[in-house]
Amino acid sequence: MGLLIFLFWIVLNGRLTLETACIGAAVTAAAFLFACRSCDWSLKKEGRLYIVLPMIVGYICTVIWEIVKANLSMCRLVYGGKPDPRVRTIHTGLKTRLARMALSNAITLTPGTITLACEGDELTVHCLTPALAEGLDHLIFETKLERIEATFLG
């Protein structure tokens, strides 16, 4: 987070000089200390964040790819298929609320599925076709989020 705050400072200033770097370092240190004291942040979590960051980028790329594939599937459904909606409840092994929220948002962003409710480890999902309902058993989103959780939580 500290490095990201410093880079954000440099981007906002538009140029890198000794003066902006020194002021940016002071602002970054103050923001980092504030985060450590009030937001339960630490240097250990900072290190884990930089390890998990490539995994998060991979997760985002996976979500985008799945959205593209689902859009093509929905085009076939709209122009030649007949929807047969289903509501299904799935259980997730994700431990944190943030990971469960990311999973439910990824499901909702994917055309043809909408997360209706998220209570505890259960997600209630509306699917336009039975194939989409069956596909909820083996979500690549959940697998990637479990890896991110395991790495970040240690």
Contacts in CASP RR format, 6 or more apart in sequence:
PFRMAT RR
TARGET T0000
AUTHOR 0000-0000-0000
METHOD contacts of the structure
MODEL  1
MGLLIFLFWIVLNGRLTLETACIGAAVTAAAFLFACRSCDWSLKKEGRLY
IVLPMIVGYICTVIWEIVKANLSMCRLVYGGKPDPRVRTIHTGLKTRLAR
MALSNAITLTPGTITLACEGDELTVHCLTPALAEGLDHLIFETKLERIEA
TFLG
1 32 0 8 1.000
1 35 0 8 1.000
1 41 0 8 1.000
1 46 0 8 1.000
1 49 0 8 1.000
2 28 0 8 1.000
2 31 0 8 1.000
2 32 0 8 1.000
2 46 0 8 1.000
3 50 0 8 1.000
5 27 0 8 1.000
5 28 0 8 1.000
5 31 0 8 1.000
5 32 0 8 1.000
6 24 0 8 1.000
6 25 0 8 1.000
6 28 0 8 1.000
9 20 0 8 1.000
9 23 0 8 1.000
9 24 0 8 1.000
9 27 0 8 1.000
9 28 0 8 1.000
10 16 0 8 1.000
10 20 0 8 1.000
10 21 0 8 1.000
10 24 0 8 1.000
13 20 0 8 1.000
32 41 0 8 1.000
35 41 0 8 1.000
36 42 0 8 1.000
45 152 0 8 1.000
48 151 0 8 1.000
48 152 0 8 1.000
48 154 0 8 1.000
49 152 0 8 1.000
51 151 0 8 1.000
52 148 0 8 1.000
52 151 0 8 1.000
52 152 0 8 1.000
55 144 0 8 1.000
55 147 0 8 1.000
55 148 0 8 1.000
55 151 0 8 1.000
56 148 0 8 1.000
58 144 0 8 1.000
59 102 0 8 1.000
59 141 0 8 1.000
59 144 0 8 1.000
59 145 0 8 1.000
59 148 0 8 1.000
62 140 0 8 1.000
62 141 0 8 1.000
62 144 0 8 1.000
63 106 0 8 1.000
63 109 0 8 1.000
63 110 0 8 1.000
63 141 0 8 1.000
66 106 0 8 1.000
66 110 0 8 1.000
66 140 0 8 1.000
66 141 0 8 1.000
67 109 0 8 1.000
67 110 0 8 1.000
67 111 0 8 1.000
70 110 0 8 1.000
70 111 0 8 1.000
70 112 0 8 1.000
70 113 0 8 1.000
71 111 0 8 1.000
73 111 0 8 1.000
73 112 0 8 1.000
74 111 0 8 1.000
74 112 0 8 1.000
74 128 0 8 1.000
77 83 0 8 1.000
77 128 0 8 1.000
77 129 0 8 1.000
83 128 0 8 1.000
83 129 0 8 1.000
84 128 0 8 1.000
84 129 0 8 1.000
84 130 0 8 1.000
85 126 0 8 1.000
85 127 0 8 1.000
85 128 0 8 1.000
85 129 0 8 1.000
86 126 0 8 1.000
86 127 0 8 1.000
86 129 0 8 1.000
86 130 0 8 1.000
86 132 0 8 1.000
86 133 0 8 1.000
87 116 0 8 1.000
87 124 0 8 1.000
87 125 0 8 1.000
87 126 0 8 1.000
87 127 0 8 1.000
88 124 0 8 1.000
88 125 0 8 1.000
88 127 0 8 1.000
88 133 0 8 1.000
88 136 0 8 1.000
89 122 0 8 1.000
89 123 0 8 1.000
89 124 0 8 1.000
89 125 0 8 1.000
90 122 0 8 1.000
90 123 0 8 1.000
90 125 0 8 1.000
90 136 0 8 1.000
90 137 0 8 1.000
91 121 0 8 1.000
91 122 0 8 1.000
91 123 0 8 1.000
92 100 0 8 1.000
92 103 0 8 1.000
92 121 0 8 1.000
92 122 0 8 1.000
92 123 0 8 1.000
92 142 0 8 1.000
93 121 0 8 1.000
93 142 0 8 1.000
93 146 0 8 1.000
94 100 0 8 1.000
94 103 0 8 1.000
94 121 0 8 1.000
94 142 0 8 1.000
94 145 0 8 1.000
94 146 0 8 1.000
94 149 0 8 1.000
95 149 0 8 1.000
95 153 0 8 1.000
96 149 0 8 1.000
96 153 0 8 1.000
99 145 0 8 1.000
99 146 0 8 1.000
99 148 0 8 1.000
99 149 0 8 1.000
100 118 0 8 1.000
100 120 0 8 1.000
100 121 0 8 1.000
100 123 0 8 1.000
101 118 0 8 1.000
102 141 0 8 1.000
102 145 0 8 1.000
103 123 0 8 1.000
103 139 0 8 1.000
103 141 0 8 1.000
103 142 0 8 1.000
103 145 0 8 1.000
104 115 0 8 1.000
104 118 0 8 1.000
104 123 0 8 1.000
105 115 0 8 1.000
106 141 0 8 1.000
107 113 0 8 1.000
107 114 0 8 1.000
107 115 0 8 1.000
107 123 0 8 1.000
107 125 0 8 1.000
107 136 0 8 1.000
107 139 0 8 1.000
107 141 0 8 1.000
108 114 0 8 1.000
108 115 0 8 1.000
112 127 0 8 1.000
112 128 0 8 1.000
112 129 0 8 1.000
112 132 0 8 1.000
113 125 0 8 1.000
113 126 0 8 1.000
113 127 0 8 1.000
113 128 0 8 1.000
113 132 0 8 1.000
113 136 0 8 1.000
114 125 0 8 1.000
114 126 0 8 1.000
115 123 0 8 1.000
115 124 0 8 1.000
115 125 0 8 1.000
116 124 0 8 1.000
116 125 0 8 1.000
116 126 0 8 1.000
117 123 0 8 1.000
117 124 0 8 1.000
118 124 0 8 1.000
125 133 0 8 1.000
125 136 0 8 1.000
127 133 0 8 1.000
127 136 0 8 1.000
END
